[in-house]
Every structure is written in structure tokens, then in C-alpha cells.
Amino acid sequence: LITGNLTGAQTWTLPDATGTVILSGHTFTGDVTATLDTDGSTALTVAANSLDYSELEDTLNLDASTSMVLGAFDYDINLDSTGEFAIQDGGGDVFLVDANGKSTFYDDVDYSLGAGEDINIAAAAAPTSDMMTITNSGYGATASADGMSINYTAASDAASGDTNMGINVAMTGSGDSGDTLYGVNIAGLTGTDATEYALVIGTGWDKGMYVQSASEFTQSVTYSGSGRPTRQITLSPEYEGASLTGDGSSNVGTMTSDFCAASAGVGDIAGVNTTMCNTSGDLHSYYNWTTAEGTSQDYDVWIRWRVPDNFDSWADSNPVNVYGKRTDATNNAVTVYVYDTNGTLENTGGTQVAGTSWAQTSVEASFAGTYTAGDYMTIQVHMTADTGGDSVQVGEISLDYLTNN
């Protein structure tokens, strides 16, 4: 125990590194220098490499601005147990490093970068989770706020040829045949009453989208599921790829192709062949089959249609529809058969599509056959006309399918 007069500036030095120093009821181990100033305050200089804080008070209060100058030396805080390091404001954490090394900010984080400075996030091992995540799950935005906002300005200078990007994504594929790599993925959204756009390109751009290779663009833009657009192709007589042929019996009659418009006309198109287009608004190209024989006669129109390269599947309902007309229902019929690209009949027994006025009829509610893009499917239109100059007509055929690009 060392005692003395504390009214003047004094310095006590205990060089024994294994000894114990007690000041004001607190114990320190290691080389310690204690300086007592004239006002009774105490300054400590620790010569050893560590200071045991076990006897310090739980709270350190500063009564004046304080600086820590490290000089050429490092200052390490080792959280090698369950302790955490926190910077607080008003008792609430502003910055926290937990015992596992996870850092959490609870307030704004502002970085002010000078020329040549950047923020770099680099993996030290192969990632097993998302390298960066921004989420406000549980705290839905009620004001105009962005998940991420980038305001980037390219400045004019004497040099030319600068290339700047608001976001630059550089990807390297794994090379594994079963892997999938997306440069950008916009995940699915559960629709609401709001107006929702997955991607918006504003005005003022010289080009809204620039693709360096047209062939790559064709191959890379792929639609799937409910995102696939519906395309419609209409075959109008005389159908491209059509042939006329009889089935070998009762094939005597006259087959012609023609055009008709309702008597009142349609727009600027005047009425023509109005007995065929006998309902207001009728406007059709058509094949007409009629016979003067004493028994009903038939003839076939065969169409070979190449399934488009971007075909993915048929529309969900009523994919093929045909316009037809007949004098009456007595032995007069326009029966349509659809065969898939393997030649398999889609609609067993065929579908009669003609009425006494022009009507568009679905061949079948949905298709289940095999339809391979680039191959040919076949449509057979079997036209049967009764005696006494009866006639049947077949008009436009529409095909609705879903495209994958």
C-alpha cells in the first residue's frame, strides 16, 4: 500500500508487470503508470499489452470532448465470447456488432466518397445465400419511396468515348448443363387493383432497348405460363396451302371461291353477293359447294398449316374457330376435322360449323394433341350439299395460340 499527499501533481510508477495496482478501489494488472494532477484527477498509462477491465465501473462518462489517437498502432475490439459492441444514442442502438460478427445499422448510413473511392463488397468464400438483400417486409411503403434509387450524372469533358452505366451486371456462367443463370430477374407479383408494370422505360432515350445481336434477342426473350401472349392467325379463302379433292364417291358438284358483303355494305365496301351475306355486317371470303344431282354430294378442302416457330401451346379455350353457312340443315353440312402434327384426329367425329346465317363455331373447347413448332398440322373441311341446288359455304378459319417469344 502506497499513500501520499494528493494535493500536488505526483507520479507513481509500479514497473512490476505481475503486480496489482489499486486506485480508488479499482484493481489493474500489468505495467501501470498513474499520474495524479493537482485537481485530484487521475491519468493512467498502461505499458502492458492488455488492461483488465473487470474491476472498472460498468459505464464510462465523459465530461468533455475526448479523442483517441492511435498513431501507428492498431486498436482491436475482440468479441470472442458472447459480448456485443454497440454505439447508442439516447439508450437505443445506432450501430451494433453482435457476438457472431454481424453488423447492424439502425439509422441512416451516409457515405461521402471522394474521387477514386468506392464501396466494395467482395466475397471471401463461395456464397451460400444472397450477397445483398434489401427488404421492407412487414413495413409496406405508404408514401412514394423506392427500394433502391440511383441518381447518376455523366459529366461533359474534353475526352470522348466515355461509357457510363447506372447499373452494370457482369455474369459468368457455371458451365453446368442443369444450371440457370439470369442477368436480371423480376419475380412474380400477386396482382392488385393498382396498375403494375414490371419494367418502364421513360422518355428521352435515343433507344429504349439496345441488343447487340438480333439473333440472340430472338432466342433469349422467352414467355412462359400466364405471361405468354396470345397470337391469332386467320386463314381466309382461298386458303394458303389448301387443296380441293373428292373422297371417291358422291363428289359431283361445283366448287367456287367468292366474296360477299351485306346489302347495306360494310364501311366503304359496297354490298356484293348479298344472298350469301344476308345479315347486316356480313363480310366474308368463302368457298361455295353446290350440286344439281338427285342425291347429296360432298367435296373436301384440305389445308396443310405450318405450326409457327414461336408456338408454345394452343389458347386455353376454343383455339380454332371456323365461319360456315348452309342453305338449311337437311343434308347440308360443313364438317371440320383437325389433325395434329402426328396426323392424329383431334376432334373425333368432326365438328359441324354451318348455320343458315354466317356463324363462327369453335371446333373444340381445348386441344390435347401433339403440335410441334415448325411441323405441319392438317385441317379437313368436308362440305356436303343436298339436292335441288342447295349450297354450303366455309369462310375464315382463326387459330389462337400462345407464343413463347
C-alpha positions as CSV (number, residue, x, y, z in Angstrom):
1,L,0.0,0.0,0.0
2,I,1.4,3.4,-1.0
3,T,0.0,6.6,0.4
4,G,0.9,10.1,0.0
5,N,-0.2,13.8,-0.1
6,L,-2.6,14.1,-3.1
7,T,-2.6,17.9,-3.1
8,G,0.1,18.3,-5.7
9,A,1.0,16.7,-9.0
10,Q,2.5,13.3,-8.4
11,T,3.6,10.3,-10.4
12,W,3.8,6.8,-9.0
13,T,5.2,4.1,-11.2
14,L,5.0,0.3,-10.4
15,P,7.1,-1.5,-13.1
16,D,6.4,-5.0,-11.8
17,A,4.2,-6.5,-14.7
18,T,2.9,-9.2,-12.3
19,G,1.9,-6.9,-9.6
20,T,-1.5,-5.3,-8.8
21,V,-2.3,-1.6,-8.7
22,I,-5.3,-0.4,-6.7
23,L,-6.6,3.2,-7.4
24,S,-9.8,4.4,-5.8
25,G,-10.9,0.9,-5.1
26,H,-10.3,-0.4,-8.6
27,T,-7.7,-3.1,-9.5
28,F,-5.4,-3.1,-12.6
29,T,-2.8,-5.7,-13.5
30,G,0.2,-5.2,-15.7
31,D,2.6,-2.2,-16.1
32,V,0.6,0.8,-15.0
33,T,1.6,4.5,-14.6
34,A,-0.7,6.6,-12.5
35,T,-0.4,10.4,-12.6
36,L,-2.3,12.4,-10.0
37,D,-2.9,16.0,-11.1
38,T,-3.2,18.9,-8.7
39,D,-7.0,18.8,-9.1
40,G,-7.1,15.3,-7.8
41,S,-7.8,13.7,-11.2
42,T,-6.0,10.5,-12.2
43,A,-4.5,9.6,-15.6
44,L,-3.4,6.1,-16.3
45,T,-0.7,4.9,-18.7
46,V,-0.8,1.1,-19.4
47,A,2.6,-0.2,-20.5
48,A,1.5,-3.8,-20.9
49,N,-0.3,-5.1,-24.0
50,S,-3.7,-5.6,-22.2
51,L,-5.7,-4.0,-19.5
52,D,-8.2,-6.0,-17.4
53,Y,-11.4,-4.1,-17.2
54,S,-13.1,-6.5,-14.9
55,E,-12.9,-4.0,-12.0
56,L,-13.9,-0.9,-13.9
57,E,-17.3,0.6,-13.5
58,D,-20.0,-0.5,-16.0
59,T,-20.3,3.0,-17.5
60,L,-17.7,5.4,-18.7
61,N,-19.0,9.0,-18.7
62,L,-17.1,11.8,-20.4
63,D,-17.4,15.3,-19.1
64,A,-15.5,16.9,-22.1
65,S,-14.8,16.2,-25.7
66,T,-12.4,13.3,-26.0
67,S,-10.2,12.0,-28.8
68,M,-8.4,8.7,-29.2
69,V,-5.2,8.9,-31.2
70,L,-3.9,5.6,-32.3
71,G,-0.8,6.8,-34.1
72,A,0.9,3.9,-35.8
73,F,-0.8,1.3,-33.7
74,D,-4.0,-0.8,-34.3
75,Y,-6.9,-0.8,-31.9
76,D,-8.8,-4.1,-31.8
77,I,-12.0,-5.0,-30.1
78,N,-12.2,-8.8,-29.8
79,L,-15.8,-10.2,-29.4
80,D,-14.5,-13.7,-28.8
81,S,-17.3,-14.6,-26.4
82,T,-21.0,-13.6,-26.1
83,G,-20.3,-9.9,-25.8
84,E,-21.6,-7.3,-28.3
85,F,-20.3,-4.0,-29.3
86,A,-22.9,-1.2,-29.6
87,I,-22.9,2.5,-30.3
88,Q,-26.0,4.0,-28.8
89,D,-27.9,7.3,-28.9
90,G,-30.3,8.0,-26.1
91,G,-30.1,4.4,-25.0
92,G,-31.0,3.0,-28.4
93,D,-28.6,1.1,-30.6
94,V,-27.4,3.1,-33.7
95,F,-24.7,0.5,-34.6
96,L,-24.3,-3.0,-33.3
97,V,-21.8,-5.8,-33.8
98,D,-23.1,-8.9,-32.3
99,A,-21.1,-11.8,-30.8
100,N,-21.2,-13.6,-34.2
101,G,-19.7,-10.6,-36.0
102,K,-22.9,-9.4,-37.7
103,S,-23.1,-5.7,-38.1
104,T,-26.4,-3.8,-37.9
105,F,-27.2,-0.2,-38.5
106,Y,-30.4,1.2,-37.0
107,D,-30.4,4.6,-38.6
108,D,-29.3,6.4,-41.8
109,V,-25.9,5.4,-43.2
110,D,-24.3,8.1,-45.4
111,Y,-21.1,7.7,-47.3
112,S,-19.3,10.6,-48.8
113,L,-16.9,9.4,-51.5
114,G,-14.0,11.3,-53.0
115,A,-12.5,10.8,-56.4
116,G,-11.3,7.2,-56.9
117,E,-13.1,6.0,-53.8
118,D,-15.8,3.3,-53.8
119,I,-17.8,0.9,-51.7
120,N,-16.7,-2.7,-52.4
121,I,-18.5,-5.9,-51.3
122,A,-16.3,-8.9,-52.0
123,A,-16.9,-12.5,-51.1
124,A,-14.2,-14.2,-49.1
125,A,-15.8,-17.6,-49.7
126,A,-18.3,-19.1,-52.1
127,P,-21.7,-17.5,-51.3
128,T,-24.4,-19.8,-49.9
129,S,-27.0,-17.0,-49.5
130,D,-27.9,-13.7,-51.2
131,M,-24.9,-11.4,-51.1
132,M,-27.1,-8.3,-50.6
133,T,-30.7,-8.1,-49.6
134,I,-33.0,-5.1,-49.3
135,T,-36.4,-5.7,-47.7
136,N,-39.2,-3.8,-46.0
137,S,-41.3,-6.9,-45.4
138,G,-43.8,-6.1,-42.7
139,Y,-43.4,-2.3,-43.3
140,G,-45.2,-1.6,-46.5
141,A,-44.5,1.8,-48.1
142,T,-47.4,4.2,-47.9
143,A,-45.5,7.1,-49.5
144,S,-43.6,7.4,-52.7
145,A,-40.4,5.6,-51.7
146,D,-38.1,3.4,-53.7
147,G,-36.5,0.1,-52.7
148,M,-33.3,1.5,-54.4
149,S,-32.8,4.8,-56.0
150,I,-29.8,5.6,-58.3
151,N,-29.2,9.2,-59.4
152,Y,-26.2,9.1,-61.6
153,T,-24.9,12.1,-63.7
154,A,-22.4,11.8,-66.5
155,A,-20.4,15.0,-66.9
156,S,-19.1,16.6,-70.1
157,D,-15.3,16.7,-70.5
158,A,-12.7,17.1,-73.3
159,A,-12.4,13.4,-73.8
160,S,-14.9,11.5,-75.9
161,G,-15.9,7.8,-75.9
162,D,-16.8,7.6,-72.2
163,T,-19.3,4.8,-71.4
164,N,-21.2,5.1,-68.2
165,M,-23.9,2.8,-66.7
166,G,-26.4,3.3,-63.9
167,I,-26.2,-0.4,-63.3
168,N,-23.6,-2.8,-64.8
169,V,-24.2,-6.5,-64.5
170,A,-21.3,-8.8,-65.5
171,M,-22.1,-12.5,-65.2
172,T,-20.0,-15.7,-65.6
173,G,-21.9,-18.9,-66.2
174,S,-21.1,-22.1,-64.3
175,G,-21.0,-24.3,-67.5
176,D,-23.2,-26.9,-65.9
177,S,-26.0,-28.0,-68.2
178,G,-28.6,-28.1,-65.5
179,D,-27.9,-24.7,-64.1
180,T,-29.9,-21.5,-64.9
181,L,-28.3,-18.0,-64.9
182,Y,-30.4,-14.8,-65.1
183,G,-28.8,-11.4,-65.7
184,V,-31.9,-9.7,-64.2
185,N,-34.9,-11.5,-62.7
186,I,-38.2,-9.7,-61.9
187,A,-40.1,-12.1,-59.7
188,G,-43.8,-12.8,-60.0
189,L,-46.4,-10.4,-58.4
190,T,-49.8,-11.1,-57.0
191,G,-52.0,-8.7,-58.9
192,T,-54.0,-6.0,-57.0
193,D,-56.2,-3.1,-58.0
194,A,-53.1,-1.0,-58.6
195,T,-51.6,-0.5,-62.1
196,E,-48.5,-2.6,-62.1
197,Y,-45.6,-2.5,-64.5
198,A,-42.6,-4.9,-64.4
199,L,-40.4,-2.6,-66.5
200,V,-40.8,1.1,-67.5
201,I,-38.5,2.9,-69.9
202,G,-39.0,6.7,-69.7
203,T,-38.8,9.3,-72.5
204,G,-35.7,11.0,-73.9
205,W,-33.7,7.9,-74.6
206,D,-32.2,7.5,-78.1
207,K,-33.0,3.9,-77.9
208,G,-35.4,2.3,-75.5
209,M,-33.6,-1.1,-75.7
210,Y,-30.3,-2.0,-77.4
211,V,-29.5,-5.6,-78.2
212,Q,-26.1,-6.2,-79.9
213,S,-27.3,-9.4,-81.7
214,A,-30.8,-9.7,-83.2
215,S,-30.4,-13.5,-83.2
216,E,-29.5,-13.6,-79.5
217,F,-32.5,-11.3,-78.8
218,T,-34.9,-13.7,-80.6
219,Q,-33.5,-16.7,-78.7
220,S,-33.4,-15.0,-75.3
221,V,-36.8,-13.3,-75.0
222,T,-39.0,-16.2,-73.7
223,Y,-42.5,-16.0,-72.3
224,S,-43.9,-18.7,-70.0
225,G,-47.0,-19.6,-68.1
226,S,-49.7,-16.9,-67.9
227,G,-47.2,-14.3,-69.4
228,R,-47.4,-15.9,-72.8
229,P,-49.1,-13.6,-75.3
230,T,-52.0,-14.9,-77.4
231,R,-51.5,-14.7,-81.2
232,Q,-54.2,-15.1,-83.8
233,I,-53.7,-16.2,-87.4
234,T,-56.6,-16.1,-89.7
235,L,-56.8,-18.2,-92.9
236,S,-59.1,-16.7,-95.5
237,P,-60.3,-18.4,-98.7
238,E,-58.6,-19.3,-100.9
239,Y,-56.6,-20.7,-98.0
240,E,-52.8,-20.8,-98.4
241,G,-51.7,-24.4,-98.6
242,A,-55.2,-25.7,-99.5
243,S,-56.1,-28.4,-101.9
244,L,-59.5,-29.5,-103.2
245,T,-60.3,-33.2,-103.6
246,G,-63.1,-35.6,-103.5
247,D,-63.3,-38.7,-101.3
248,G,-64.0,-41.1,-104.2
249,S,-67.8,-41.2,-104.1
250,S,-70.7,-38.7,-104.5
251,N,-68.4,-35.9,-105.4
252,V,-70.3,-34.3,-108.3
253,G,-71.0,-30.6,-108.0
254,T,-69.4,-27.2,-108.4
255,M,-66.8,-25.7,-106.1
256,T,-66.1,-22.0,-106.4
257,S,-64.4,-19.3,-104.3
258,D,-66.0,-15.9,-103.9
259,F,-66.6,-12.8,-101.8
260,C,-69.7,-11.2,-100.3
261,A,-70.7,-8.2,-98.3
262,A,-74.1,-7.4,-96.8
263,S,-76.6,-5.4,-98.9
264,A,-76.1,-2.2,-96.8
265,G,-72.3,-2.6,-97.3
266,V,-69.7,-2.6,-94.6
267,G,-67.9,0.7,-94.2
268,D,-66.9,1.8,-97.6
269,I,-67.3,-1.7,-99.0
270,A,-70.5,-1.9,-101.1
271,G,-72.9,-4.9,-100.9
272,V,-71.9,-7.8,-103.2
273,N,-73.3,-11.3,-103.5
274,T,-75.9,-10.2,-100.9
275,T,-77.7,-13.6,-101.0
276,M,-74.6,-15.1,-99.4
277,C,-74.1,-12.2,-97.0
278,N,-77.7,-11.8,-96.0
279,T,-77.2,-10.4,-92.5
280,S,-76.2,-6.9,-91.7
281,G,-72.4,-6.6,-91.2
282,D,-71.6,-9.8,-93.1
283,L,-68.3,-9.6,-94.9
284,H,-66.6,-12.9,-96.0
285,S,-64.3,-14.6,-98.4
286,Y,-65.6,-18.2,-98.9
287,Y,-65.6,-21.5,-100.7
288,N,-69.1,-22.4,-102.1
289,W,-70.1,-26.0,-102.8
290,T,-73.4,-26.8,-104.6
291,T,-74.8,-29.7,-106.6
292,A,-77.7,-30.4,-109.0
293,E,-77.6,-34.1,-108.5
294,G,-80.5,-36.1,-107.2
295,T,-78.6,-37.1,-104.1
296,S,-76.4,-35.1,-101.7
297,Q,-72.8,-34.7,-102.8
298,D,-69.6,-33.8,-100.9
299,Y,-66.2,-32.4,-101.5
300,D,-63.2,-31.7,-99.3
301,V,-60.9,-28.7,-98.8
302,W,-57.6,-29.9,-97.2
303,I,-55.3,-27.4,-95.6
304,R,-51.7,-28.0,-94.5
305,W,-50.7,-25.4,-92.0
306,R,-47.2,-25.0,-90.6
307,V,-47.2,-24.5,-86.9
308,P,-45.3,-21.3,-86.2
309,D,-41.8,-21.4,-84.8
310,N,-42.8,-19.4,-81.7
311,F,-45.8,-21.7,-81.0
312,D,-45.9,-22.9,-77.3
313,S,-49.4,-24.2,-76.9
314,W,-53.0,-23.5,-78.0
315,A,-55.1,-20.9,-76.3
316,D,-56.7,-22.2,-73.2
317,S,-60.2,-22.3,-74.7
318,N,-61.7,-22.5,-78.2
319,P,-58.4,-22.2,-80.1
320,V,-59.8,-22.9,-83.6
321,N,-62.9,-21.3,-84.9
322,V,-64.5,-21.5,-88.4
323,Y,-67.1,-19.4,-90.2
324,G,-69.7,-21.5,-92.1
325,K,-73.1,-21.2,-93.7
326,R,-75.6,-23.6,-95.4
327,T,-79.0,-23.4,-97.1
328,D,-80.7,-25.4,-94.4
329,A,-80.0,-28.3,-92.1
330,T,-81.4,-31.0,-94.3
331,N,-78.4,-33.0,-95.6
332,N,-76.3,-29.8,-95.8
333,A,-73.2,-29.6,-93.6
334,V,-69.7,-28.1,-93.2
335,T,-67.8,-30.5,-91.1
336,V,-64.3,-29.7,-89.9
337,Y,-61.7,-32.2,-88.8
338,V,-58.4,-31.2,-87.2
339,Y,-55.3,-33.5,-87.2
340,D,-52.3,-32.8,-85.1
341,T,-48.7,-32.8,-86.4
342,N,-48.6,-36.6,-85.9
343,G,-51.7,-37.0,-88.0
344,T,-53.9,-37.9,-85.1
345,L,-57.5,-36.7,-85.2
346,E,-58.2,-34.0,-82.6
347,N,-62.0,-33.8,-82.7
348,T,-63.5,-37.3,-83.0
349,G,-66.4,-37.3,-85.5
350,G,-65.6,-33.8,-86.7
351,T,-67.4,-30.5,-85.9
352,Q,-70.3,-29.2,-88.0
353,V,-69.8,-25.4,-88.2
354,A,-72.5,-24.1,-90.6
355,G,-75.8,-22.4,-89.8
356,T,-78.4,-20.7,-92.0
357,S,-76.6,-17.4,-91.4
358,W,-72.9,-16.9,-91.1
359,A,-71.7,-18.1,-87.8
360,Q,-68.3,-18.7,-86.2
361,T,-68.1,-22.0,-84.4
362,S,-65.4,-23.5,-82.2
363,V,-64.0,-26.8,-83.4
364,E,-63.3,-28.0,-79.9
365,A,-63.1,-26.3,-76.4
366,S,-59.5,-27.3,-75.9
367,F,-56.9,-29.3,-77.8
368,A,-54.9,-32.2,-76.4
369,G,-52.9,-33.4,-79.4
370,T,-49.3,-33.0,-80.3
371,Y,-48.4,-29.8,-82.1
372,T,-44.7,-29.3,-82.8
373,A,-43.5,-25.9,-83.8
374,G,-42.2,-26.0,-87.4
375,D,-44.2,-29.1,-88.3
376,Y,-47.5,-29.2,-90.3
377,M,-50.9,-29.8,-88.9
378,T,-53.9,-30.6,-91.2
379,I,-57.4,-29.2,-91.4
380,Q,-60.0,-31.0,-93.4
381,V,-63.2,-29.2,-94.4
382,H,-65.8,-31.7,-95.6
383,M,-68.6,-29.8,-97.5
384,T,-71.9,-31.7,-98.1
385,A,-74.7,-30.1,-100.3
386,D,-78.2,-31.5,-100.6
387,T,-80.1,-31.8,-103.9
388,G,-82.1,-29.1,-105.6
389,G,-79.3,-26.5,-105.8
390,D,-78.7,-26.3,-102.1
391,S,-75.2,-25.0,-101.2
392,V,-72.8,-24.8,-98.3
393,Q,-70.1,-22.2,-97.6
394,V,-66.9,-22.1,-95.5
395,G,-65.2,-18.9,-94.6
396,E,-62.4,-17.7,-92.4
397,I,-60.6,-20.0,-90.0
398,S,-59.0,-18.4,-87.0
399,L,-56.3,-20.1,-84.9
400,D,-55.4,-18.8,-81.5
401,Y,-52.2,-19.9,-79.8
402,L,-49.8,-18.9,-77.1
403,T,-46.3,-17.8,-78.1
404,N,-43.1,-18.2,-76.2
405,N,-41.4,-15.2,-77.7
